[in-house]
């Protein structure tokens, strides 16, 4: 596996766009939304690719025949190279799964599944038409501000998907529910590529179970529809809360693929 310089990322763009799975996180790296890492089998004419997003997602795709690439990939998966944080890996085509399962036939790497959804506007409108917008004396929903961006903590927050607050405010979008002066739930554009906006959500632990994620997500989806954007949702099938919330908001499960948890080496 050879590290590809940013000036050569254009060599990845076309084969990446040909994949029939959600690759927005990988496109965010290629397009410069964030600074990730791209490995290839050959600098001049790459045909095997491994893209790592700094938030901890990775994508392996392309040709499967290069034995040297196999060797380096196996070493990377099993942790003999430095991996400072865990990764969630998805692959295409399916033949890569046979190799990974053969190489990692142990408890070192865990296999889950990742679900891609298709958005159905009619279903969204029907599901939300009888639900009022969230607003009362103690809670309101507002566009996510710089102060909210900088102050949010959790596992899925805008700081992990954008270089800084200025970039997010200029090129992203988000809505936050404010309760008693604090942002307790935020839905935001984790990836924004072309006319597709993939939704990320974080709700404070003590504010969960109150429907806040539904309301901020609905606000962001409404923003998408008002601006001619396609809302996108993907999640681990094992994340039951996200899986069910997506369907409440008009998303229909359309594809399920293997998803590998690679532990950090530190």
URGIKA-V466806 format. One record per helix or strand. SS is the DSSP state (2 for helix, 1 for strand). FROM is the first residue (numbers start at 0). LEN is the number of residues. If there is no record, write none. Layout:
ss:SS from:FROM len:LEN
ss:SS from:FROM len:LEN
This chain:
ss:1 from:1 len:2
ss:2 from:5 len:3
ss:2 from:9 len:8
ss:2 from:23 len:7
ss:1 from:36 len:4
ss:1 from:47 len:5
ss:1 from:56 len:6
ss:2 from:66 len:11
ss:1 from:86 len:6
ss:2 from:94 len:9
ss:1 from:109 len:10
ss:2 from:120 len:8
ss:1 from:138 len:5
ss:2 from:145 len:6
ss:2 from:157 len:3
ss:2 from:164 len:7
ss:1 from:173 len:6
ss:1 from:181 len:12
ss:1 from:195 len:8
ss:2 from:204 len:3
ss:2 from:211 len:15
ss:1 from:229 len:3
ss:1 from:233 len:3
ss:2 from:239 len:9
ss:1 from:250 len:12
